[in-house]
Amino acid sequence: MSIFRFPPLVWLGIGILIISLGIRQSFGIFMMPISEHFQTGREFFSFAIALQNLLFGMFQPFIGMASDKWGSKRIIIIGAIAYAAGLALTSIATESSMLYVSLGALVGLGLSATSYVIILGAVAKVVPAEHAAKAFGLTTAAGSFGMFAMIPGAQTLLHDFNWQIAMQVFAMLCALMVAFALFMKTAKPSSQTAVIEDTQTLTEALKEAFSHRGYWLIHAGFFVCGFHVMFIATHLPSYLADKHLPASSAAMALAYVGIFNIFGSYFWGVMGDKFNKRHVMSALYFVRTIVIGAFVTLPVTEHTAAIFGGAIGFCWLGTVPLTSGLVRQIFGARYLSTLYGLVFFTHQVGSFLGAWAGGRIYDYYGSYEPIWWSTVVLAFCAALIHLPINDKPVERLRLQSV
């Protein structure tokens, strides 16, 4: 199936992800101005972002269940409103502790209802299984395009105005997510298989997944992904500033992460359709191991920062189409938002630790070196974790295909 023949729901979902994840991935460049404004160390802002990611993950399984039951449209609209409220309240906060409610809780809730789990769950119901990883890859790439577009824009707003104005502009952009969601139509089962799958209850789906060893290995691998992504997104700008590089270098490095992930997410998704998804996932983590190891070994310059941004960007969120594709392949599409939502919670536990531990270790040691090397070790472990996963469809699905 050509990407141009994907249903309109896919493209509306892409529009939502561009805004939702583009804003989210730009938060790293706000660390220094917000920390200076409130006269706090880096751990304060790191913990606010860590709390956001933890709550993002905690809300996700429940938001996924609600989406499976009532449809994605209502969930996205509610999430966009919460997202906008969190950003607006952050911009007018007078006490640093308010950011735990606004940037932490409200934005975390908004993200859980407007990001990958909900969008991919909706996409899974309108795209054939044999093209799912490709569709997931294209949809995932949208978030990266948002990162590429939003970060330079946020940097410009910070330079020409201040961080409060930048947050207010982001809050206004959330209205576009509501507009896109209004045009989304809830998918209806179109095949006998879909009708048969609907007979499985949520409780049965959860019991089936929790008794599958591969499901827990998928959780473990996605934990590492979350740790990597939020540590780098939150702390790379400060790390480069510590190396005496200009702020524009950090913005450019993160923008390269975004632009190269557009190609990387689609590439890994296509590879997941053509080859064994768990082998492709292992290959992705081996690439991460080499890229991060090289970055912390070589001298840090504007050129190596840009190269690192492009290289890590190529395997940045390629895990999303592969992980969601594995869950769909093993358990089917009926409860994908719920089952992938639970996996995503584990991802966000990793994100919490990556964002918070980065600030904690820096404030304690005065250096990011220990945590950089821990990301290398974790990447190598994740590459090994995916190899023993049994990725065959569960017996229920095999019987239905007979």
C-alpha positions as CSV (number, residue, x, y, z in Angstrom):
1,M,0.0,0.0,0.0
2,S,1.4,3.4,-1.0
3,I,1.6,6.0,1.8
4,F,-0.7,8.2,-0.3
5,R,-3.4,5.6,-0.1
6,F,-3.6,5.6,3.7
7,P,-7.0,6.7,5.1
8,P,-7.5,10.3,6.1
9,L,-7.4,9.3,9.8
10,V,-3.7,8.6,9.4
11,W,-3.0,12.1,8.1
12,L,-5.1,13.8,10.8
13,G,-3.2,11.7,13.4
14,I,0.0,12.9,11.9
15,G,-1.1,16.5,12.2
16,I,-1.9,16.0,15.9
17,L,1.5,14.3,16.6
18,I,3.4,17.1,14.8
19,I,2.1,19.6,17.3
20,S,1.9,17.4,20.5
21,L,5.4,15.9,20.2
22,G,7.0,18.9,18.6
23,I,6.2,20.9,21.7
24,R,7.2,18.1,24.0
25,Q,10.6,17.6,22.5
26,S,11.5,21.3,22.7
27,F,11.3,21.4,26.5
28,G,15.0,20.8,26.9
29,I,15.9,24.3,25.6
30,F,13.8,25.8,28.4
31,M,15.9,24.2,31.2
32,M,18.4,27.0,31.6
33,P,16.1,30.1,31.2
34,I,13.4,28.6,33.6
35,S,16.0,27.5,36.1
36,E,17.6,31.0,36.1
37,H,14.2,32.6,36.4
38,F,13.3,30.7,39.5
39,Q,16.9,30.7,40.8
40,T,17.0,26.9,41.2
41,G,19.5,24.2,40.2
42,R,19.0,22.0,37.2
43,E,17.5,19.2,39.3
44,F,14.3,21.3,39.8
45,F,13.5,21.6,36.1
46,S,14.7,18.0,35.5
47,F,12.3,16.7,38.1
48,A,9.4,18.7,36.6
49,I,10.0,17.1,33.2
50,A,10.6,13.7,34.9
51,L,7.3,14.0,36.7
52,Q,5.6,15.0,33.4
53,N,6.9,11.9,31.8
54,L,6.0,9.6,34.7
55,L,2.5,10.9,34.9
56,F,2.3,10.7,31.0
57,G,3.0,7.0,31.4
58,M,0.7,6.5,34.4
59,F,-2.2,8.1,32.7
60,Q,-1.5,6.2,29.4
61,P,-3.0,2.8,30.1
62,F,-6.3,4.4,31.4
63,I,-6.4,6.8,28.5
64,G,-5.8,3.9,26.2
65,M,-8.7,1.9,27.7
66,A,-10.9,5.0,27.4
67,S,-9.9,5.4,23.7
68,D,-10.6,1.7,23.0
69,K,-14.1,2.1,24.6
70,W,-15.2,5.5,23.5
71,G,-13.1,6.3,20.5
72,S,-10.0,8.5,20.0
73,K,-11.8,11.8,19.0
74,R,-13.1,12.6,22.5
75,I,-9.9,11.6,24.2
76,I,-7.7,13.8,21.9
77,I,-10.0,16.9,22.4
78,I,-9.9,16.5,26.2
79,G,-6.1,16.0,26.1
80,A,-5.5,19.0,23.9
81,I,-7.4,21.2,26.3
82,A,-5.4,19.9,29.3
83,Y,-2.1,20.4,27.3
84,A,-3.0,24.0,26.5
85,A,-4.0,24.7,30.2
86,G,-0.7,23.2,31.4
87,L,1.4,25.4,29.1
88,A,-0.6,28.5,29.8
89,L,-0.3,28.0,33.6
90,T,3.4,27.4,33.3
91,S,3.8,30.8,31.5
92,I,2.2,32.7,34.4
93,A,3.6,30.7,37.3
94,T,5.0,32.8,40.1
95,E,6.3,29.9,42.3
96,S,8.6,27.2,41.0
97,S,6.4,24.5,42.7
98,M,3.5,25.4,40.4
99,L,5.4,23.8,37.5
100,Y,4.9,20.4,39.1
101,V,1.2,20.9,38.5
102,S,1.2,22.7,35.2
103,L,4.3,21.5,33.3
104,G,4.2,18.2,35.2
105,A,0.6,16.9,35.7
106,L,-1.5,18.8,33.2
107,V,1.0,18.6,30.3
108,G,1.6,14.9,31.2
109,L,-2.2,14.3,31.0
110,G,-2.4,16.2,27.7
111,L,0.5,14.2,26.2
112,S,-1.1,10.9,27.2
113,A,-4.2,11.7,25.2
114,T,-2.5,13.3,22.1
115,S,0.5,11.2,21.4
116,Y,1.5,7.8,19.9
117,V,-0.6,5.4,21.9
118,I,-3.9,6.9,21.0
119,I,-3.0,7.8,17.5
120,L,-1.4,4.4,16.7
121,G,-4.4,2.6,18.3
122,A,-6.7,4.5,15.9
123,V,-4.4,3.9,12.9
124,A,-4.2,0.1,13.7
125,K,-8.0,-0.2,13.2
126,V,-8.0,1.3,9.7
127,V,-4.7,-0.1,8.2
128,P,-4.2,-3.7,7.2
129,A,-1.9,-5.8,9.4
130,E,0.7,-6.3,6.6
131,H,1.2,-2.5,6.3
132,A,0.9,-1.7,10.0
133,A,4.6,-1.2,10.7
134,K,5.0,1.1,7.7
135,A,1.9,3.2,8.7
136,F,3.2,3.3,12.3
137,G,6.6,4.4,11.0
138,L,5.1,7.2,9.0
139,T,3.0,8.3,11.9
140,T,6.0,8.2,14.3
141,A,8.0,10.3,11.8
142,A,5.4,13.0,12.2
143,G,6.5,13.6,15.8
144,S,10.0,14.1,14.6
145,F,9.0,16.6,11.9
146,G,7.3,18.5,14.8
147,M,10.6,18.4,16.7
148,F,12.4,19.8,13.6
149,A,9.9,22.6,13.2
150,M,9.2,23.5,16.8
151,I,12.7,23.7,18.3
152,P,14.1,26.4,16.0
153,G,10.8,28.3,16.5
154,A,11.0,28.0,20.2
155,Q,14.6,29.1,20.1
156,T,13.6,32.2,18.1
157,L,10.8,33.0,20.6
158,L,13.3,32.7,23.5
159,H,15.8,34.9,21.7
160,D,13.3,37.6,20.6
161,F,10.9,37.5,23.6
162,N,11.1,35.2,26.6
163,W,10.2,31.7,27.8
164,Q,6.8,32.8,29.0
165,I,5.7,34.1,25.6
166,A,7.0,30.9,24.0
167,M,4.9,28.8,26.3
168,Q,1.8,30.9,25.5
169,V,2.4,30.5,21.8
170,F,2.6,26.7,22.3
171,A,-0.7,26.8,24.3
172,M,-2.4,28.5,21.3
173,L,-1.1,25.8,18.9
174,C,-3.0,23.2,20.9
175,A,-6.2,24.5,19.4
176,L,-5.1,23.0,16.1
177,M,-5.1,19.5,17.7
178,V,-8.8,20.0,18.6
179,A,-9.6,21.0,15.0
180,F,-7.8,18.0,13.6
181,A,-9.6,15.7,16.1
182,L,-13.0,17.0,15.1
183,F,-12.6,15.5,11.6
184,M,-11.5,12.1,12.9
185,K,-14.0,9.3,12.4
186,T,-14.1,6.4,14.7
187,A,-13.0,3.3,12.8
188,K,-15.5,0.4,12.5
189,P,-14.5,-3.3,12.0
190,S,-14.4,-4.0,8.3
191,S,-13.6,-7.7,8.3
192,Q,-14.8,-11.0,9.9
193,T,-11.6,-11.2,11.8
194,A,-12.2,-7.8,13.4
195,V,-15.7,-9.0,14.5
196,I,-14.3,-12.1,16.0
197,E,-11.5,-10.2,17.9
198,D,-14.2,-8.0,19.4
199,T,-15.5,-10.9,21.4
200,Q,-12.4,-10.9,23.6
201,T,-12.9,-8.8,26.8
202,L,-10.4,-6.4,28.1
203,T,-9.8,-8.6,31.2
204,E,-9.0,-11.5,28.9
205,A,-6.7,-9.4,26.8
206,L,-4.8,-8.3,29.8
207,K,-4.5,-11.8,31.2
208,E,-3.3,-13.0,27.9
209,A,-0.6,-10.4,27.6
210,F,0.6,-10.6,31.2
211,S,1.1,-14.4,30.8
212,H,3.3,-13.9,27.7
213,R,7.0,-13.6,28.5
214,G,7.7,-11.7,25.3
215,Y,5.3,-8.9,26.4
216,W,7.5,-8.3,29.5
217,L,10.7,-8.3,27.4
218,I,9.1,-5.7,25.2
219,H,8.4,-3.7,28.4
220,A,12.1,-3.9,29.4
221,G,13.4,-2.8,26.0
222,F,11.0,0.2,25.9
223,F,12.1,1.2,29.3
224,V,15.6,1.7,27.9
225,C,14.2,3.7,25.0
226,G,12.5,6.1,27.4
227,F,15.6,6.5,29.5
228,H,17.6,7.4,26.4
229,V,15.1,9.8,24.7
230,M,14.3,11.9,27.7
231,F,17.9,12.1,29.1
232,I,19.1,13.3,25.7
233,A,16.2,15.6,24.9
234,T,16.3,17.2,28.4
235,H,20.0,17.4,29.0
236,L,21.8,17.6,25.7
237,P,21.4,21.5,25.5
238,S,22.9,21.9,28.9
239,Y,25.7,19.4,28.2
240,L,26.7,21.2,25.1
241,A,26.6,24.6,27.0
242,D,28.9,23.1,29.5
243,K,31.3,22.3,26.6
244,H,31.2,26.1,25.8
245,L,29.1,25.6,22.6
246,P,26.6,28.3,21.7
247,A,22.8,27.8,22.3
248,S,22.3,27.6,18.6
249,S,24.4,24.5,18.4
250,A,22.1,22.7,20.9
251,A,19.0,23.8,19.0
252,M,20.5,22.6,15.7
253,A,21.6,19.3,17.2
254,L,18.0,18.7,18.5
255,A,16.6,19.8,15.2
256,Y,18.8,17.3,13.4
257,V,17.5,14.6,15.8
258,G,14.0,15.6,14.5
259,I,14.8,15.7,10.8
260,F,16.8,12.5,10.7
261,N,14.2,10.7,12.8
262,I,11.6,11.5,10.0
263,F,13.6,9.2,7.8
264,G,14.7,6.9,10.5
265,S,11.2,6.1,11.9
266,Y,9.9,5.4,8.4
267,F,13.0,3.3,7.6
268,W,12.7,1.2,10.7
269,G,9.0,0.8,10.2
270,V,9.6,-0.5,6.6
271,M,12.3,-2.8,7.8
272,G,9.8,-4.1,10.4
273,D,7.4,-5.0,7.6
274,K,10.1,-6.8,5.6
275,F,12.1,-8.5,8.3
276,N,11.6,-10.0,11.7
277,K,10.7,-7.1,14.0
278,R,12.7,-8.3,17.0
279,H,15.8,-8.7,14.9
280,V,15.3,-5.2,13.5
281,M,14.8,-3.9,17.0
282,S,18.1,-5.5,18.2
283,A,19.9,-3.9,15.3
284,L,18.5,-0.5,16.2
285,Y,19.8,-0.7,19.7
286,F,23.2,-1.9,18.6
287,V,23.3,1.2,16.4
288,R,22.4,3.4,19.4
289,T,25.2,1.7,21.4
290,I,27.8,2.7,18.8
291,V,26.5,6.2,18.3
292,I,26.3,7.2,22.0
293,G,29.6,5.5,22.7
294,A,31.3,7.4,19.9
295,F,29.8,10.7,21.0
296,V,31.0,10.5,24.6
297,T,34.5,9.3,23.5
298,L,35.2,11.9,20.8
299,P,35.8,15.6,21.5
300,V,32.6,17.6,21.7
301,T,32.5,20.3,18.9
302,E,29.7,21.9,16.9
303,H,30.4,19.4,14.2
304,T,30.3,16.3,16.4
305,A,27.2,17.6,18.1
306,A,25.4,18.0,14.7
307,I,26.6,14.5,13.6
308,F,25.4,13.0,16.9
309,G,22.0,14.7,16.5
310,G,21.6,13.2,13.0
311,A,22.9,9.8,14.0
312,I,20.9,9.4,17.2
313,G,17.9,10.9,15.4
314,F,18.0,8.1,12.8
315,C,17.3,5.6,15.5
316,W,15.5,8.0,17.9
317,L,11.9,6.8,17.7
318,G,12.3,3.9,15.3
319,T,11.5,1.8,18.4
320,V,7.9,3.1,18.3
321,P,6.6,1.4,15.1
322,L,8.6,-1.7,15.9
323,T,7.4,-2.0,19.5
324,S,3.7,-1.2,18.7
325,G,4.0,-3.4,15.6
326,L,5.2,-6.3,17.8
327,V,2.4,-5.8,20.2
328,R,-0.1,-5.8,17.4
329,Q,1.5,-8.8,15.7
330,I,1.4,-10.9,18.8
331,F,-1.9,-9.8,20.3
332,G,-4.0,-8.2,17.5
333,A,-5.4,-4.7,17.0
334,R,-8.5,-4.8,19.2
335,Y,-6.9,-3.7,22.5
336,L,-3.7,-2.2,21.1
337,S,-4.2,1.2,22.8
338,T,-4.5,-0.6,26.1
339,L,-1.7,-3.1,25.7
340,Y,0.7,-0.6,24.1
341,G,-0.4,2.0,26.7
342,L,0.9,-0.3,29.4
343,V,4.2,-0.8,27.5
344,F,4.4,2.9,27.1
345,F,4.0,3.4,30.9
346,T,7.2,1.4,31.3
347,H,8.8,3.6,28.7
348,Q,7.8,6.7,30.7
349,V,9.3,5.2,33.9
350,G,12.5,5.1,32.0
351,S,11.9,8.7,30.8
352,F,11.3,9.8,34.4
353,L,14.6,8.2,35.5
354,G,16.5,9.6,32.5
355,A,15.3,13.1,32.9
356,W,15.6,13.2,36.7
357,A,18.8,11.2,37.1
358,G,20.6,13.4,34.6
359,G,20.0,16.5,36.7
360,R,20.6,14.7,40.0
361,I,23.9,13.2,38.8
362,Y,25.0,16.5,37.3
363,D,24.3,18.5,40.5
364,Y,26.1,15.8,42.6
365,Y,29.2,15.2,40.4
366,G,29.3,18.4,38.4
367,S,29.4,16.2,35.3
368,Y,27.2,14.2,32.9
369,E,29.9,11.6,32.1
370,P,28.6,8.8,34.4
371,I,25.1,8.9,33.0
372,W,26.3,9.1,29.4
373,W,28.1,5.8,29.9
374,S,25.1,4.2,31.6
375,T,23.1,4.9,28.4
376,V,25.7,3.0,26.4
377,V,25.4,0.0,28.7
378,L,21.6,0.1,28.6
379,A,21.6,0.3,24.8
380,F,23.7,-2.9,24.6
381,C,21.5,-4.7,27.1
382,A,18.3,-3.7,25.1
383,A,19.8,-5.1,21.9
384,L,20.2,-8.5,23.6
385,I,16.8,-8.4,25.4
386,H,14.8,-8.5,22.1
387,L,16.4,-11.6,20.7
388,P,14.5,-14.2,22.7
389,I,11.1,-12.7,22.2
390,N,8.5,-15.1,20.8
391,D,6.8,-12.9,18.2
392,K,4.4,-15.4,16.8
393,P,0.7,-14.4,17.1
394,V,-1.0,-15.9,20.2
395,E,-3.0,-19.1,19.7
396,R,-6.3,-17.2,19.7
397,L,-5.2,-15.3,16.5
398,R,-3.7,-18.4,14.9
399,L,-7.0,-20.2,15.3
400,Q,-9.0,-17.3,13.9
401,S,-6.8,-17.3,10.7
402,V,-7.5,-21.0,10.0
